[in-house]
Amino acid sequence: KRYKPDLTYVLADTFMLHDWIYNVDFAPSKFLMYFPSDGEPMPIWCENVLKKANYPVAMSKFAQEQVKRCYNLDVDMIPHGVDTNFYHPVPEEDKRNIRKKWSQILQIELENKFVVACVGRFQGRKAHPELLKAWQLFSKDKKDVVLLMHCDPEDPAGLGPYPILWELMKRYKIEHNTRFTGTKVWFQFPFEDYRQIYQMADVHALATTGEGFGIPTIEAGACGLPNIITDFTTTKELVTEESTGISVPLKMTITGTWGVERGFVDIEKFAEALNTLYYDRKLAKEMGERARKKVVRDYNWDTVVFPQWKSYIEKILEG
């Protein structure tokens, strides 16, 4: 009301705006809502939130199609993106040097190892315990594998009590081949170090119960990594359609908050997917190369996403 903007832009889950936003008068500003969907179906009553927006914009094809199917609403779609000049593969010599650096930091030998990275905040939706179960099955007969967990094991959004991931690692007897990278929720992790998590890995793996988009998936792809990920929500458009990794089928779904179904991955199938890329490094490399090409083409911030937003907003303001 004070500044009278021409456009008010909000990025949020639909359920987060439910109820209170109905009483907000945005006039004379136009209201653009950029929204995800990380389950099936959309949260209950949230069609009313989308109808409140002058310009509802989905961040995935999955969400766009879901809104049409659930509510018969036509919305636009603009994907997330990454800087593919920053996120990129490195030559083998550089990869070895990065592994040497992190071997000292993490106190575990990474050279000549099959390294799997998992990038995702420690919260229930990311299903880190399911990944640890799959890792136990996969790694029990191997001495040359390491899992790097890029999350804060003491994250207050986690499953609690705070040491639970440490306790699960002990329960599954995987302390010797699993490490946390040192990231903390309340402190910035250096971007250069964050990029190196991908660059020193062979595979990126996430046993998620559903992603609203999947920025780590395209960051990993930009770095030339294949993704092993739950076959749910946005996995089809990011991974399956062009075989840039392995989508692992669901074991079941569980109804969560707002009536949304969460997809729980088949642990044994996830372990099989890890084995597939462990034993077939040629396939892993080919998938990673396809992933890089796809991300450069579809999700590169400078050449794809930024022009889409620029032209979209200009069209709104000129209308």
Buried (B, 14 or more C-beta within 10 A) or exposed (E): EEEEEEBBBBEEBBBEBBEEBEEEEBEEBBBBBBBBBBBBBBBEEBBBBBEBBBBBBBBBBBBBBBBEEBBEBEBEBBBBBBBBEEBBBBEEEEBBBBBEBBBEEBEBEBEEBBBBBBBBBBBBBBBBBBBBBBBBBBBEEEEEBBBBBBBBBBBEEBBEEBEBBBEBBEBBEBEEBBBBBEBEBEEEBEEEBBBBBBBBBBBBBBBBBBBBBBBBBBBBBBBBBBBBBBBBBBBBBBBBEBBBBBBBEBBEBEEBEBBBBBBBBBBBBBBBBBBBBBEEEEBBBBBBBBBBBBBBEBBBBEEBBEEBBEEBBEEBEEE
